[in-house]
Amino acid sequence: MQYRISSAYAHLEKEILSIPERFDKEGELIYSGRNVLKVMDIGGFHMCIKSFKLPHIINKVAYAYVRPSKARRSYDYAERMMEMGIGTPAPVGYILYKDAIGLTYSYYISLQLDGVITFREIAELPEEEQDDVYRAFARFTYDFHQKGIFFIDHSPGNTLLRKEDDGNYHFFLVDLNRTRFEPVSTQKGLKNLSMLELPDDKLRIIAKEYAKLSHADADRMAEQLVQYSSAHNNFVELKSIIRDNRRRIKRLLFPRDAK
């Protein structure tokens, strides 16, 4: 086992290191898919634990000897973002297990944020409030782009937000392991907003706010974002069709494996 724990939670080392043996039996499940997310009480703190799926053989070796694992990257990138003033749940630590070949089980631990909603839920806010929140989201995105953060998975499920006592919405990025720290041009930044799965009128609101901040032509940038978003959505739909057809063919050729 290898691990790292933030100095702020070093006094909870014993409890944190017990997470892997407790993970399957305790906690509140909040997501189960390729990876598993649970909220657990650790030393009186609500912590969010992400258990990453077992890597295939190439990544198993790579994450042990060539590049940092997803859990370690999540922790390192969260620390770096907090130092840069970008919202993300406070990193607590990571735990890695290895066998003779390479990485097996891995966990990333952060503080659980209370009172947050996902980006998708902005559409459920009062109508008169939504556009201002989308503009605030554009400003948040522009800010981290200006600080040299390219958040590859800038999709609706990876941004959380919370209305604070000052009446403003604050934003938090999650699922950080595919982040890159590099210069972000205006066009690259605009294209980074293409995964939001929003109606065209809401995309235009975001694009025009981004254009105002970057001193670009607002109408032109709005139309560009609509085009980028449409291309992204078509690509996702095509991938879904290919994946579904692949599954159908597999069921036909290998009916026993499909059971």
C-alpha positions in Angstrom: 0.0 0.0 0.0 1.1 3.6 -0.8 -0.7 6.7 0.4 -0.5 10.3 1.1 -2.6 12.3 3.5 -2.9 16.1 3.7 -1.3 17.6 6.8 -4.6 19.0 7.8 -6.0 15.5 8.3 -2.8 13.7 9.5 -4.4 13.2 12.9 -7.0 10.9 11.1 -4.4 8.7 9.5 -5.6 5.5 11.1 -9.2 6.1 10.2 -8.4 7.2 6.6 -6.2 4.1 6.0 -9.1 1.9 7.1 -11.3 3.2 4.2 -10.4 0.3 1.8 -11.5 -2.4 4.2 -14.7 -0.5 5.1 -15.6 0.8 1.7 -17.8 -2.1 0.5 -19.7 -2.3 3.8 -20.2 1.3 4.9 -21.1 4.8 3.6 -23.8 6.3 1.4 -23.5 5.3 -2.3 -23.8 8.4 -4.5 -22.6 6.9 -7.8 -21.8 3.5 -9.2 -20.6 2.9 -12.7 -17.1 2.7 -14.1 -15.9 4.1 -10.7 -17.8 4.1 -7.4 -18.4 7.2 -5.2 -19.4 7.0 -1.6 -19.8 9.5 1.3 -18.4 8.2 4.6 -18.0 9.6 8.1 -14.3 9.6 8.8 -13.3 11.0 12.2 -16.4 13.3 12.3 -15.9 14.6 8.8 -18.1 13.8 5.8 -15.6 12.6 3.2 -16.2 11.7 -0.5 -14.3 8.6 -1.5 -13.8 7.7 -5.1 -12.8 4.1 -5.8 -11.4 3.8 -9.3 -12.0 0.7 -11.4 -9.2 -1.8 -11.8 -7.0 -0.7 -14.6 -6.3 -2.9 -17.7 -2.9 -4.4 -17.9 -1.2 -1.5 -19.8 -2.4 1.1 -17.3 -1.8 -1.3 -14.5 1.9 -1.1 -15.3 1.9 2.5 -16.4 0.2 3.9 -13.2 2.8 2.0 -11.1 6.0 2.9 -12.9 5.5 5.5 -15.7 2.9 8.1 -14.7 0.9 9.0 -11.6 -2.3 7.1 -11.0 -5.7 8.8 -11.4 -6.1 8.9 -7.6 -2.7 10.6 -7.2 -3.4 13.0 -10.0 -6.8 13.9 -8.5 -5.1 14.8 -5.2 -2.2 16.7 -6.7 -4.4 18.7 -9.1 -6.9 19.5 -6.3 -4.0 20.9 -4.2 -2.7 22.9 -7.1 -6.1 24.3 -7.9 -6.8 25.4 -4.4 -3.4 27.2 -4.3 -4.5 29.0 -7.5 -7.8 30.0 -6.0 -10.0 27.7 -8.1 -12.9 26.0 -6.3 -12.7 22.2 -5.8 -13.5 20.0 -2.8 -10.6 20.0 -0.3 -8.2 17.1 -1.0 -7.7 14.8 2.0 -5.5 12.0 0.5 -5.1 9.0 -1.7 -4.5 5.3 -1.2 -2.9 3.0 -3.7 -2.5 -0.8 -3.8 0.0 -2.6 -6.0 0.8 -6.2 -6.8 3.8 -7.8 -8.5 2.6 -6.4 -11.9 1.4 -2.9 -11.0 -1.5 -0.9 -9.7 -4.6 -2.6 -8.5 -7.0 -0.7 -6.2 -6.9 3.0 -5.8 -8.9 5.6 -3.8 -9.1 9.4 -3.8 -10.5 11.1 -0.7 -11.8 14.7 -0.5 -14.2 16.6 1.8 -17.8 16.2 0.9 -19.4 19.5 -0.1 -22.8 20.2 1.5 -25.6 22.2 -0.1 -24.3 21.9 -3.7 -26.1 21.2 -6.9 -24.7 20.0 -10.2 -24.5 22.2 -13.3 -27.4 20.3 -14.8 -29.6 21.5 -12.0 -29.2 25.2 -12.9 -32.2 24.5 -15.3 -34.3 23.9 -12.2 -33.5 27.2 -10.6 -36.0 30.1 -10.9 -36.1 31.3 -14.5 -35.1 34.8 -13.6 -32.0 33.5 -11.8 -30.7 31.0 -14.4 -29.1 33.4 -16.9 -27.1 35.2 -14.1 -25.8 31.8 -12.9 -24.8 30.9 -16.5 -22.9 34.2 -16.8 -21.2 33.5 -13.4 -20.2 30.1 -14.7 -18.7 31.7 -17.8 -16.7 34.0 -15.5 -15.5 31.0 -13.4 -14.4 29.2 -16.5 -12.6 32.2 -18.0 -10.8 32.7 -14.6 -9.3 29.2 -14.6 -8.5 29.3 -18.3 -6.6 32.6 -17.6 -4.7 30.8 -14.8 -3.5 28.1 -17.3 -6.0 25.3 -16.4 -7.5 23.3 -19.2 -10.2 21.1 -17.7 -10.6 18.4 -20.3 -13.8 16.9 -18.8 -15.7 20.2 -18.6 -19.1 18.5 -18.7 -22.3 19.1 -16.7 -21.6 16.4 -14.1 -18.2 17.8 -13.2 -19.1 21.2 -12.0 -20.9 21.7 -8.7 -22.2 25.0 -7.4 -23.6 26.5 -4.2 -25.3 29.7 -3.3 -23.4 31.3 -0.5 -24.6 33.8 2.1 -23.5 36.7 0.0 -26.1 35.7 -2.6 -23.5 34.7 -5.2 -23.0 31.2 -6.6 -19.6 29.7 -6.1 -18.4 26.9 -8.4 -16.3 23.7 -7.7 -14.6 21.4 -10.2 -14.6 17.6 -9.6 -13.2 14.6 -11.4 -9.9 16.4 -12.0 -7.5 13.6 -13.1 -7.6 14.6 -16.8 -6.8 18.3 -16.2 -3.8 19.9 -18.0 -1.9 22.9 -16.8 -1.1 24.9 -19.9 -1.8 28.2 -21.7 -5.5 28.3 -22.9 -6.2 30.5 -25.9 -9.5 32.2 -26.3 -10.6 29.8 -29.0 -9.4 26.8 -27.1 -11.2 28.1 -24.0 -14.4 28.5 -26.0 -14.2 25.0 -27.4 -13.7 23.7 -23.8 -17.4 24.8 -23.2 -18.8 22.6 -26.0 -19.7 19.7 -23.6 -22.4 21.5 -21.6 -25.4 19.9 -23.3 -27.4 23.2 -23.2 -30.0 24.7 -25.4 -28.6 27.2 -28.0 -30.0 30.2 -26.2 -28.2 29.3 -23.0 -25.0 28.6 -24.8 -25.2 32.1 -26.4 -25.5 33.6 -22.9 -22.3 31.8 -21.7 -20.4 32.6 -24.9 -21.3 36.3 -24.9 -20.1 36.6 -21.3 -16.9 34.8 -22.2 -16.5 37.1 -25.2 -16.9 40.2 -23.0 -14.1 39.0 -20.7 -11.8 38.1 -23.6 -12.6 41.3 -25.6 -13.9 39.2 -28.5 -16.9 39.6 -30.9 -19.9 38.4 -28.8 -22.2 37.4 -31.7 -19.5 35.6 -33.5 -18.3 33.8 -30.4 -21.9 32.8 -29.6 -22.4 31.2 -33.0 -19.1 29.4 -32.7 -20.0 27.9 -29.4 -23.3 26.7 -30.8 -21.5 25.0 -33.7 -18.9 23.5 -31.3 -21.6 22.1 -29.1 -23.5 20.7 -32.0 -20.4 18.9 -33.3 -19.7 17.5 -29.9 -23.2 16.3 -29.4 -23.2 14.6 -32.8 -19.9 12.9 -32.0 -21.3 11.6 -28.7 -24.4 10.3 -30.4 -22.3 8.5 -33.0 -20.1 6.9 -30.3 -23.3 5.7 -28.6 -24.7 4.2 -31.8 -21.3 2.4 -32.4 -21.2 1.1 -28.8 -24.9 -0.2 -29.0 -24.3 -1.9 -32.3 -21.1 -3.5 -31.0 -23.1 -4.9 -28.0 -25.8 -6.3 -30.3 -23.2 -8.0 -32.5 -21.6 -9.5 -29.4 -24.9 -10.8 -28.2 -25.5 -12.4 -31.5 -22.1 -14.0 -31.8 -21.6 -14.9 -28.2 -25.1 -15.3 -26.6 -23.8 -17.1 -23.6 -21.4 -14.2 -22.7 -24.3 -11.8 -22.9 -26.3 -13.5 -20.2 
